[in-house]
């Protein structure tokens, strides 16, 4: 026998045909793009997409360094998964990891010269693939509209981020 605890809530209304179509289109486009990007990154630099994101963020960071928690928060990736991926990059000599001089619990990740070289190697193919698959199908006005819509949706989602993307509470000594 199935019992329910608490009150029975009203049924959730379904999606309209237009909403469902937009949702499926977004998911399909995301899948096609992710597959093609990952294929290109593996072929050109033996990188997963997450590894590419780590290296790209580090290359763009001041001094090529970030705290591991800041990387995880920015990538919307689990901290344990990011630790594993960073370990693979570290073994290849593409990044280094070291304790933070400011907080013994934090780890600083830095891109190496070899990591910068791999990003330089994969970037032309990455840009060409993204342009061919995504942007070539759009008019300039489409790009502006898509950027605006996706920016609002991203901000809405980040307002209540998944656990992997929630910034960790800053701890002070004595807590």
ChimeraX commands (.cxc) that place a marker at each C-alpha (Angstrom):
marker #1 position 0.00,0.00,0.00 radius 0.5
marker #1 position 1.32,3.42,-0.99 radius 0.5
marker #1 position 0.97,6.10,1.65 radius 0.5
marker #1 position 1.79,9.74,1.32 radius 0.5
marker #1 position 3.26,11.88,3.99 radius 0.5
marker #1 position 2.08,15.44,4.16 radius 0.5
marker #1 position -0.49,17.10,1.93 radius 0.5
marker #1 position -1.26,16.24,-1.64 radius 0.5
marker #1 position -0.19,19.06,-3.88 radius 0.5
marker #1 position -1.87,20.19,-7.04 radius 0.5
marker #1 position -0.67,18.40,-10.16 radius 0.5
marker #1 position 2.08,20.23,-12.00 radius 0.5
marker #1 position 0.82,21.59,-15.31 radius 0.5
marker #1 position 2.50,20.12,-18.37 radius 0.5
marker #1 position 4.57,22.02,-20.89 radius 0.5
marker #1 position 2.89,23.63,-23.85 radius 0.5
marker #1 position 3.71,22.32,-27.30 radius 0.5
marker #1 position 5.88,25.37,-27.92 radius 0.5
marker #1 position 7.73,24.93,-24.61 radius 0.5
marker #1 position 8.27,21.23,-25.26 radius 0.5
marker #1 position 9.55,21.93,-28.78 radius 0.5
marker #1 position 11.97,24.58,-27.51 radius 0.5
marker #1 position 13.19,22.29,-24.74 radius 0.5
marker #1 position 13.83,19.35,-27.08 radius 0.5
marker #1 position 15.53,21.61,-29.63 radius 0.5
marker #1 position 17.83,23.03,-26.95 radius 0.5
marker #1 position 18.73,19.58,-25.66 radius 0.5
marker #1 position 19.38,18.26,-29.17 radius 0.5
marker #1 position 21.53,21.25,-30.16 radius 0.5
marker #1 position 23.47,20.92,-26.90 radius 0.5
marker #1 position 24.06,17.22,-27.51 radius 0.5
marker #1 position 25.22,17.71,-31.11 radius 0.5
marker #1 position 27.53,20.57,-30.13 radius 0.5
marker #1 position 28.95,18.78,-27.10 radius 0.5
marker #1 position 29.65,15.61,-29.08 radius 0.5
marker #1 position 31.40,17.50,-31.89 radius 0.5
marker #1 position 33.43,19.67,-29.51 radius 0.5
marker #1 position 34.53,16.70,-27.40 radius 0.5
marker #1 position 35.49,14.76,-30.54 radius 0.5
marker #1 position 37.64,17.65,-31.79 radius 0.5
marker #1 position 39.30,18.21,-28.40 radius 0.5
marker #1 position 40.17,14.50,-28.08 radius 0.5
marker #1 position 41.54,14.35,-31.63 radius 0.5
marker #1 position 43.58,17.56,-31.47 radius 0.5
marker #1 position 44.76,17.58,-27.85 radius 0.5
marker #1 position 43.67,14.39,-26.08 radius 0.5
marker #1 position 41.47,16.50,-23.79 radius 0.5
marker #1 position 38.00,15.97,-22.38 radius 0.5
marker #1 position 35.69,18.97,-22.48 radius 0.5
marker #1 position 36.10,19.49,-18.73 radius 0.5
marker #1 position 39.88,19.41,-19.07 radius 0.5
marker #1 position 39.62,21.97,-21.87 radius 0.5
marker #1 position 37.46,24.19,-19.65 radius 0.5
marker #1 position 39.98,23.93,-16.80 radius 0.5
marker #1 position 42.90,24.88,-19.04 radius 0.5
marker #1 position 40.99,27.65,-20.83 radius 0.5
marker #1 position 39.91,29.24,-17.56 radius 0.5
marker #1 position 43.45,29.05,-16.20 radius 0.5
marker #1 position 44.92,30.59,-19.35 radius 0.5
marker #1 position 42.47,33.51,-18.94 radius 0.5
marker #1 position 43.02,33.86,-15.17 radius 0.5
marker #1 position 45.38,36.40,-13.64 radius 0.5
marker #1 position 48.83,34.81,-13.47 radius 0.5
marker #1 position 47.31,31.60,-14.90 radius 0.5
marker #1 position 46.20,30.50,-11.42 radius 0.5
marker #1 position 42.90,29.87,-9.63 radius 0.5
marker #1 position 41.74,28.23,-6.45 radius 0.5
marker #1 position 40.32,24.75,-7.10 radius 0.5
marker #1 position 37.00,25.72,-5.49 radius 0.5
marker #1 position 36.68,28.74,-7.80 radius 0.5
marker #1 position 37.28,26.46,-10.78 radius 0.5
marker #1 position 34.58,24.03,-9.61 radius 0.5
marker #1 position 32.10,26.83,-8.97 radius 0.5
marker #1 position 32.69,28.39,-12.37 radius 0.5
marker #1 position 32.49,25.11,-14.28 radius 0.5
marker #1 position 29.39,23.72,-12.54 radius 0.5
marker #1 position 31.26,20.50,-11.93 radius 0.5
marker #1 position 31.56,18.45,-8.77 radius 0.5
marker #1 position 34.58,19.15,-6.65 radius 0.5
marker #1 position 35.52,15.47,-6.57 radius 0.5
marker #1 position 35.18,15.17,-10.36 radius 0.5
marker #1 position 37.26,18.29,-10.83 radius 0.5
marker #1 position 39.93,16.91,-8.50 radius 0.5
marker #1 position 40.09,13.77,-10.64 radius 0.5
marker #1 position 40.32,15.73,-13.92 radius 0.5
marker #1 position 42.94,18.06,-12.43 radius 0.5
marker #1 position 44.93,15.01,-11.38 radius 0.5
marker #1 position 44.96,13.76,-14.96 radius 0.5
marker #1 position 46.10,17.17,-16.23 radius 0.5
marker #1 position 48.76,17.32,-13.50 radius 0.5
marker #1 position 50.13,13.89,-14.53 radius 0.5
marker #1 position 50.44,15.18,-18.11 radius 0.5
marker #1 position 52.33,18.25,-16.88 radius 0.5
marker #1 position 49.62,20.65,-18.12 radius 0.5
marker #1 position 48.87,22.11,-14.69 radius 0.5
marker #1 position 50.40,22.15,-11.23 radius 0.5
marker #1 position 48.60,22.01,-7.90 radius 0.5
marker #1 position 49.91,23.49,-4.69 radius 0.5
marker #1 position 48.63,24.51,-1.27 radius 0.5
marker #1 position 47.36,28.06,-1.06 radius 0.5
marker #1 position 49.70,30.41,0.81 radius 0.5
marker #1 position 46.61,32.18,2.24 radius 0.5
marker #1 position 44.52,29.18,3.32 radius 0.5
marker #1 position 45.98,25.76,4.06 radius 0.5
marker #1 position 42.68,24.08,3.07 radius 0.5
marker #1 position 42.70,25.56,-0.42 radius 0.5
marker #1 position 44.55,24.25,-3.45 radius 0.5
marker #1 position 45.89,26.58,-6.13 radius 0.5
marker #1 position 45.86,25.28,-9.70 radius 0.5
marker #1 position 48.27,26.84,-12.21 radius 0.5
marker #1 position 48.59,26.28,-15.94 radius 0.5
marker #1 position 52.05,25.29,-17.18 radius 0.5
marker #1 position 53.74,26.20,-20.45 radius 0.5
marker #1 position 52.75,22.77,-21.78 radius 0.5
marker #1 position 49.14,23.48,-20.80 radius 0.5
marker #1 position 49.23,26.78,-22.68 radius 0.5
marker #1 position 50.68,24.94,-25.68 radius 0.5
marker #1 position 47.83,22.40,-25.68 radius 0.5
marker #1 position 45.23,25.19,-25.55 radius 0.5
marker #1 position 47.00,26.95,-28.44 radius 0.5
marker #1 position 46.94,23.65,-30.36 radius 0.5
marker #1 position 43.22,22.87,-29.87 radius 0.5
marker #1 position 41.82,26.40,-30.03 radius 0.5
marker #1 position 41.80,26.90,-33.84 radius 0.5
marker #1 position 39.83,23.67,-34.38 radius 0.5
marker #1 position 37.58,24.45,-31.44 radius 0.5
marker #1 position 36.71,27.91,-32.75 radius 0.5
marker #1 position 36.19,26.59,-36.30 radius 0.5
marker #1 position 33.89,23.81,-35.08 radius 0.5
marker #1 position 31.78,26.05,-32.88 radius 0.5
marker #1 position 31.52,28.62,-35.64 radius 0.5
marker #1 position 30.54,25.99,-38.24 radius 0.5
marker #1 position 28.02,24.14,-36.08 radius 0.5
marker #1 position 26.45,26.98,-34.13 radius 0.5
marker #1 position 27.12,30.45,-35.45 radius 0.5
marker #1 position 27.07,29.86,-39.22 radius 0.5
marker #1 position 23.37,28.99,-38.98 radius 0.5
marker #1 position 22.53,32.37,-37.39 radius 0.5
marker #1 position 22.00,35.90,-38.53 radius 0.5
marker #1 position 23.55,38.66,-36.42 radius 0.5
marker #1 position 20.14,39.40,-34.89 radius 0.5
marker #1 position 19.75,35.71,-33.98 radius 0.5
marker #1 position 23.06,35.79,-32.15 radius 0.5
marker #1 position 22.07,38.84,-30.13 radius 0.5
marker #1 position 18.70,37.30,-29.25 radius 0.5
marker #1 position 20.22,33.92,-28.34 radius 0.5
marker #1 position 22.88,35.56,-26.18 radius 0.5
marker #1 position 20.25,37.60,-24.36 radius 0.5
marker #1 position 17.91,34.67,-23.76 radius 0.5
marker #1 position 20.62,32.24,-22.68 radius 0.5
marker #1 position 22.19,34.88,-20.43 radius 0.5
marker #1 position 18.89,35.41,-18.61 radius 0.5
marker #1 position 18.30,31.65,-18.28 radius 0.5
marker #1 position 21.85,31.12,-16.98 radius 0.5
marker #1 position 21.43,33.90,-14.43 radius 0.5
marker #1 position 18.08,32.42,-13.35 radius 0.5
marker #1 position 19.66,28.99,-12.90 radius 0.5
marker #1 position 22.69,30.40,-11.07 radius 0.5
marker #1 position 20.32,32.09,-8.59 radius 0.5
marker #1 position 19.71,28.57,-7.19 radius 0.5
marker #1 position 22.77,26.69,-8.40 radius 0.5
marker #1 position 23.29,22.96,-8.10 radius 0.5
marker #1 position 25.46,21.89,-5.19 radius 0.5
marker #1 position 28.53,21.70,-7.42 radius 0.5
marker #1 position 28.13,25.33,-8.43 radius 0.5
marker #1 position 27.29,26.82,-5.04 radius 0.5
marker #1 position 30.13,28.95,-3.74 radius 0.5
marker #1 position 31.53,27.53,-0.54 radius 0.5
marker #1 position 31.05,29.62,2.52 radius 0.5
marker #1 position 34.22,31.50,3.33 radius 0.5
marker #1 position 35.65,30.18,6.57 radius 0.5
marker #1 position 37.52,32.36,8.95 radius 0.5
marker #1 position 39.98,31.20,11.53 radius 0.5
marker #1 position 38.22,30.13,14.67 radius 0.5
marker #1 position 35.17,28.61,12.92 radius 0.5
marker link #1:1,2 radius 0.2
marker link #1:2,3 radius 0.2
marker link #1:3,4 radius 0.2
marker link #1:4,5 radius 0.2
marker link #1:5,6 radius 0.2
marker link #1:6,7 radius 0.2
marker link #1:7,8 radius 0.2
marker link #1:8,9 radius 0.2
marker link #1:9,10 radius 0.2
marker link #1:10,11 radius 0.2
marker link #1:11,12 radius 0.2
marker link #1:12,13 radius 0.2
marker link #1:13,14 radius 0.2
marker link #1:14,15 radius 0.2
marker link #1:15,16 radius 0.2
marker link #1:16,17 radius 0.2
marker link #1:17,18 radius 0.2
marker link #1:18,19 radius 0.2
marker link #1:19,20 radius 0.2
marker link #1:20,21 radius 0.2
marker link #1:21,22 radius 0.2
marker link #1:22,23 radius 0.2
marker link #1:23,24 radius 0.2
marker link #1:24,25 radius 0.2
marker link #1:25,26 radius 0.2
marker link #1:26,27 radius 0.2
marker link #1:27,28 radius 0.2
marker link #1:28,29 radius 0.2
marker link #1:29,30 radius 0.2
marker link #1:30,31 radius 0.2
marker link #1:31,32 radius 0.2
marker link #1:32,33 radius 0.2
marker link #1:33,34 radius 0.2
marker link #1:34,35 radius 0.2
marker link #1:35,36 radius 0.2
marker link #1:36,37 radius 0.2
marker link #1:37,38 radius 0.2
marker link #1:38,39 radius 0.2
marker link #1:39,40 radius 0.2
marker link #1:40,41 radius 0.2
marker link #1:41,42 radius 0.2
marker link #1:42,43 radius 0.2
marker link #1:43,44 radius 0.2
marker link #1:44,45 radius 0.2
marker link #1:45,46 radius 0.2
marker link #1:46,47 radius 0.2
marker link #1:47,48 radius 0.2
marker link #1:48,49 radius 0.2
marker link #1:49,50 radius 0.2
marker link #1:50,51 radius 0.2
marker link #1:51,52 radius 0.2
marker link #1:52,53 radius 0.2
marker link #1:53,54 radius 0.2
marker link #1:54,55 radius 0.2
marker link #1:55,56 radius 0.2
marker link #1:56,57 radius 0.2
marker link #1:57,58 radius 0.2
marker link #1:58,59 radius 0.2
marker link #1:59,60 radius 0.2
marker link #1:60,61 radius 0.2
marker link #1:61,62 radius 0.2
marker link #1:62,63 radius 0.2
marker link #1:63,64 radius 0.2
marker link #1:64,65 radius 0.2
marker link #1:65,66 radius 0.2
marker link #1:66,67 radius 0.2
marker link #1:67,68 radius 0.2
marker link #1:68,69 radius 0.2
marker link #1:69,70 radius 0.2
marker link #1:70,71 radius 0.2
marker link #1:71,72 radius 0.2
marker link #1:72,73 radius 0.2
marker link #1:73,74 radius 0.2
marker link #1:74,75 radius 0.2
marker link #1:75,76 radius 0.2
marker link #1:76,77 radius 0.2
marker link #1:77,78 radius 0.2
marker link #1:78,79 radius 0.2
marker link #1:79,80 radius 0.2
marker link #1:80,81 radius 0.2
marker link #1:81,82 radius 0.2
marker link #1:82,83 radius 0.2
marker link #1:83,84 radius 0.2
marker link #1:84,85 radius 0.2
marker link #1:85,86 radius 0.2
marker link #1:86,87 radius 0.2
marker link #1:87,88 radius 0.2
marker link #1:88,89 radius 0.2
marker link #1:89,90 radius 0.2
marker link #1:90,91 radius 0.2
marker link #1:91,92 radius 0.2
marker link #1:92,93 radius 0.2
marker link #1:93,94 radius 0.2
marker link #1:94,95 radius 0.2
marker link #1:95,96 radius 0.2
marker link #1:96,97 radius 0.2
marker link #1:97,98 radius 0.2
marker link #1:98,99 radius 0.2
marker link #1:99,100 radius 0.2
marker link #1:100,101 radius 0.2
marker link #1:101,102 radius 0.2
marker link #1:102,103 radius 0.2
marker link #1:103,104 radius 0.2
marker link #1:104,105 radius 0.2
marker link #1:105,106 radius 0.2
marker link #1:106,107 radius 0.2
marker link #1:107,108 radius 0.2
marker link #1:108,109 radius 0.2
marker link #1:109,110 radius 0.2
marker link #1:110,111 radius 0.2
marker link #1:111,112 radius 0.2
marker link #1:112,113 radius 0.2
marker link #1:113,114 radius 0.2
marker link #1:114,115 radius 0.2
marker link #1:115,116 radius 0.2
marker link #1:116,117 radius 0.2
marker link #1:117,118 radius 0.2
marker link #1:118,119 radius 0.2
marker link #1:119,120 radius 0.2
marker link #1:120,121 radius 0.2
marker link #1:121,122 radius 0.2
marker link #1:122,123 radius 0.2
marker link #1:123,124 radius 0.2
marker link #1:124,125 radius 0.2
marker link #1:125,126 radius 0.2
marker link #1:126,127 radius 0.2
marker link #1:127,128 radius 0.2
marker link #1:128,129 radius 0.2
marker link #1:129,130 radius 0.2
marker link #1:130,131 radius 0.2
marker link #1:131,132 radius 0.2
marker link #1:132,133 radius 0.2
marker link #1:133,134 radius 0.2
marker link #1:134,135 radius 0.2
marker link #1:135,136 radius 0.2
marker link #1:136,137 radius 0.2
marker link #1:137,138 radius 0.2
marker link #1:138,139 radius 0.2
marker link #1:139,140 radius 0.2
marker link #1:140,141 radius 0.2
marker link #1:141,142 radius 0.2
marker link #1:142,143 radius 0.2
marker link #1:143,144 radius 0.2
marker link #1:144,145 radius 0.2
marker link #1:145,146 radius 0.2
marker link #1:146,147 radius 0.2
marker link #1:147,148 radius 0.2
marker link #1:148,149 radius 0.2
marker link #1:149,150 radius 0.2
marker link #1:150,151 radius 0.2
marker link #1:151,152 radius 0.2
marker link #1:152,153 radius 0.2
marker link #1:153,154 radius 0.2
marker link #1:154,155 radius 0.2
marker link #1:155,156 radius 0.2
marker link #1:156,157 radius 0.2
marker link #1:157,158 radius 0.2
marker link #1:158,159 radius 0.2
marker link #1:159,160 radius 0.2
marker link #1:160,161 radius 0.2
marker link #1:161,162 radius 0.2
marker link #1:162,163 radius 0.2
marker link #1:163,164 radius 0.2
marker link #1:164,165 radius 0.2
marker link #1:165,166 radius 0.2
marker link #1:166,167 radius 0.2
marker link #1:167,168 radius 0.2
marker link #1:168,169 radius 0.2
marker link #1:169,170 radius 0.2
marker link #1:170,171 radius 0.2
marker link #1:171,172 radius 0.2
marker link #1:172,173 radius 0.2
marker link #1:173,174 radius 0.2
marker link #1:174,175 radius 0.2
view
